[in-house]
Amino acid sequence: MLGATRSSTEKRREFRRALESRRLLRFPGAINALSAILIEKLGFDGVYVSGAVTSASLGLPDIGLTTLSEVAARGEEIARMTALPTFVDADTGFGEPMNVARAVRTLEDAGVAGLHIEDQVNPKRCGHLDGKEVVATTEMVRRVAAAVGARRDPDLIVCARTDARAVEGLDAAIERAKAYVDAGAEMIFPEALANEHEFEAFRGAIDVPILANMTEFGVSKLLDVTTLAGLGVNVVIYPVTLLRIAMGAIERALSHIDAEGTQIGLVSEMQTRSRLYELVDYAGCNTFDAGISSNNIAEKRKDRDA
């Protein structure tokens, strides 16, 4: 009720332990706090906060237009409502190394368990579109070092994303990833890999956990969890899946209402009121409210003074 019962410190510690187990962790992308609650209830391992989803929810394209405060606010509203670790897309770190350091501390204060920063130029582009540019390896190494050095909780996971596969080729992306690990990155996110063989190459070259982005309509082949686990992938994210499903349903519903003049034909497809109340713990809030009513407090005082 009213949010997670586990502290941010506990969630970070749990995320780190889970990564050390080397099993595959599944992190769907939440579109809001309510979807994060559902992700937890359905047994997933963590919640991802996608930069593309954050941008789209503001009506903006994913080209680096969101601000640190907007991303931190979204991260906080999601992290506070789930006991699962929340992993956040921090884009390029919102500027130079000093900006990266500030971003890490701001997101740490927001209660997230981990974040990733990338080696694209600022402003960035969606990782599965053409026209990306990457900064020099030395520049990204400075970003990673700034991120690692800025955190106050050593359990906060700092992940480095490289977009170099589409720009410089697979071998260059692997070499970059090695440099990022040397700079302190504890997980590597190789963006826009094409297939199993490329994940296998990364796994063989990198000795820290790696992340797979299974986003739809991108350049990566959509691999199932059995395949990803067999390849040694440690985290899989589904960043925009829920947004795409939700927006598809919203557009169909609006078209239906426009055509039919009523939503009656859609009711069977809706989440019921009772399920919504269950997810937001309506009954628990009522119980809590009744438990601290003025009458109950007066009775306890009367019993104490008797």
Beta strands, then each sheet from edge to edge (+ up, - down):
strand 1: 25-28
strand 2: 47-49
strand 3: 86-89
strand 4: 114-118
strand 5: 157-162
strand 6: 187-190
strand 7: 211-213
strand 8: 235-238
sheet 1: 1+ 8+ 7+
sheet 2: 2+ 3+ 4+ 5+ 6+
end
